[in-house]
């Protein structure tokens, strides 16, 4: 049995929250307000969590602009846009709870854009029937994160930044805590907890071009959950954003807001053709996100892309005043990354992996998993988005389920007669780190991560087919074999190399789940394009649930309630930027 390392600190708490983005902080706040002992961990500084990058807005049927809006219509729009793969119970919970989520943010001091009479302003965003997206400029996510951090500080919630969780601690399928280390100092943490809320994001960083920054959304949540005994649902359903920059490499995938198209930006291929006229002659650049991404991919694949494998987004025909007033962040981004003046030159872009719509399998009512005492929320979870995410829904999901899951975790904890512990599980977690720290193999962890990203981009990008997916699985097997021979080298700058090794484990598991589920979904539906199966298959209106032991199981989707079903209809996109 492994002895306790000298640099290990033991902590006990009632509820442990892993992840300090919007969903994790909202859960921690609810627990603290209930008087429940809570500890939150994040591998990034709390002010710089992924939530802070969200620009567009947050949805709720408040009716401030369109009085006829209802939670039922919000639910209907969400289910339709999901291509009927969303869980109707999950959708109803979010739509019903959305107004309270907005109210909570107001209570925390969130500065929403408002009309002259003081009403919260709402705008069209995506395929919504009514104006229901509240916002704060083009930095809604950042303002939400600031509000949550401020409230957490008011409540004196203990938050540990720069802690990388390596393993969830489980005995007899019951959670009892987690193990990890400080990325900067290597200090170990053994945390005992009655229940654990996993809020550590998705897996979009396993593609070469992604809107996620380095070292985030590498599949951590998926690996932690699966290793603990949970399953994944619909990992193949990944939303690709049409416009990510290509250069420089360290910024590849950084988003150019769709507002650039909304304000009149034009997409052209390398031949100078305005190609959206071929794919959606009515909406052109204002077409849906999945359709624009597919069109751009097709142009590049068929040889009409730029030499860097992209297309052009041109706003230079707009006046400088309009660009500076309506697209200031786009202007600033391009000046900072490429010294490119978008008032005079076009932007080179390509589709970029943006959002994990699948994730850990959870029950709709409380987001509990297969493991007793383990919950998952936010982009780590699944059930709301199906095969296409409705713009603005991801942010409201954080608020609604952050509150619900906190209460469920507290109730579960209060009902325990005793807390399970396992010396064997703790020793295994310690050994996992110890063994990596002495690993002196020839394989470079970052190089293997890059190999996974290249493989997923080539074989499981915007368009997939059977031969490509099987080739991807063969390459992944080779990468997994090489992973047995890695070398880890902590240095004066800290333990990032060790963190990258665990990122690699998460990315490999997420890649395998994604490839295997994409093979099983022999149809084209929403974000999932199979060139060898171009039609939607009614038999595949199911969720695909994956685990390493059982492979893929088809899960039936519950029926939609009558009051929501009768509101599902085609939504006009005239005058809207559709996401």
Buried (B, 14 or more C-beta within 10 A) or exposed (E): EEEEBEEBEEBBBBBBBBBBBBBBBBBBBBBBEEEBBBBBBBBBEBEBBBBBBBBBBBBBBBBBBBEEBBBBBBBBBBBBBBBBBBBBBBBBBBBBBBBEBBEBBBEBEBEBBEEEEEEBBBBBBBBBBBBBBBBBEBBBBBBBBBBBBEBBEEEEBBBBBBBBBBBBBBBEBBBBBBBBBBBEEBBBBBBBBBBBBBBBBBBBBBBBBBBBBEBBBBBBBBBBBBBBBBBBBBBBBBBBBBBBBBEEEEBBBBBBBBBBBBBBBBBBBBEEBEBBEEBBEEBBBBBBBBBBBBBBBBBBBEEBBBEEEBBBBBBBEBEEEEBEEBBEBBBEBBEEBBEBEBBEBBBBBBBBBBBBBBBBBBBBEBBBBBBBBBBBBBBBBBBBBBBBBBBBBBBBBBBBBBBBBBBBBBEBBEEBEEBBEBEEBBBBBBEBBBEBBEBEEEBBBEEBBEBBBEBBBBBBBBBBBBEBBEBBBEBBEEBBEBBEEBBBEEEEEBBBBBBBBBBBBBBBBBBBBBBBBBBBBEBBBBBBBBEEBEEBBEEBBBBBBBBEEEEBBEBEBEEBBEEBBEBBEEBEBEEBBBB
